[in-house]
Amino acid sequence: MRTHLLIIDPQNDFCDLPPAFRPANPLAAGEHLAPALPVAGAHADMLRLAKLIDTVGSRLDAITITLDSHQRLDIGHPTFWQQADGSAVAPFTAISAAEVESGRYRPRDATAANRVLAYLRELEAKGRYTHMVWPVHCEIGSWGHAVHDSLRAAYNRWEERELKIVAKAVKGTNPWTEHYSAVEAEVPLADDASTSTNAALVAALDTADVILIGGEAGSHCVKATTEHLVARLPDGAARLTLLTDCMSAVGGFEAQYRDFLADMQARGARLATSEQIAAECLV
């Protein structure tokens, strides 16, 4: 039986890291780097994933991690937006097409107005998400973009022991569309193939008999990736196991996370803990 572990966005910026995991800020004496968008419970999730890899690594045929990867100027960041009076837009502000039409919010680059409005209209027509302005996070090249240290150490050990390479799937580099899912952007762009379906990722996962899924956040990127994956696998959710103790929800979005788990279970996915999987693998 071929088993593939998919870990979604296991990055510093999403983890509620304790002080020992936060290095000194070289640009500010006495300060430490801090996650930009920490998800409560994510640090413990990463430790459990690391333990799972160390415990049952010989039973894992493949591991893939996805990497949320953004420009500083991104449609999902405050750096992109301003209010009608020119003041800043705070993180965790939801922006609708109607609010852009009315002038309540607008892109800081006035020449982008028509493109932004078209994007928001298409996003809303899909009915999956309202556009959200998040704190600047997972900026390419930053400490926050890097993988959680304990998890990376565990999969490095797996690579050296099994003589296999952990695959990395980058998403989110285009600043004009939200890219929660590692399979496809929320609004794919005709001029950028990286926003369209990641056929290679889907094909790699389709070779597995069991697909274990963990990562952050359960309410957003795990949810979106899993939903897109289920829509593209020939047997839907039948081979998926969601590691419920290895993912957590963004604060305020717990209901969406619970609904996602219930929906996937109804579609045939299995819900299990990493301890359950480890116990089964060690029999």
Secondary structure, 3 states (H helix, E strand, C coil): CCEEEEEECCEHHHECCCHHHCCECCCCCCCECCCCCCECCHHHHHHHHHHHHHHHHHHCCEEEEEEECECCCCCCCHHHEEECCCCCCCCCEEECHHHHHHCCEEECCHHHHHHHHHHHHHHHHHCCCCEEECCCCCECCCHHHCECHHHHHHHHHHHHHHCCCCEEEEECCCCCCCCCCCCCCCCCCCCCHHHCCCHHHHHHHHCCCEEEEEEECCCCHHHHHHHHHHHHCCCCCCCEEEEEEEEECCCCCHHHHHHHHHHHHHCCCEEECHHHHHHHHCC
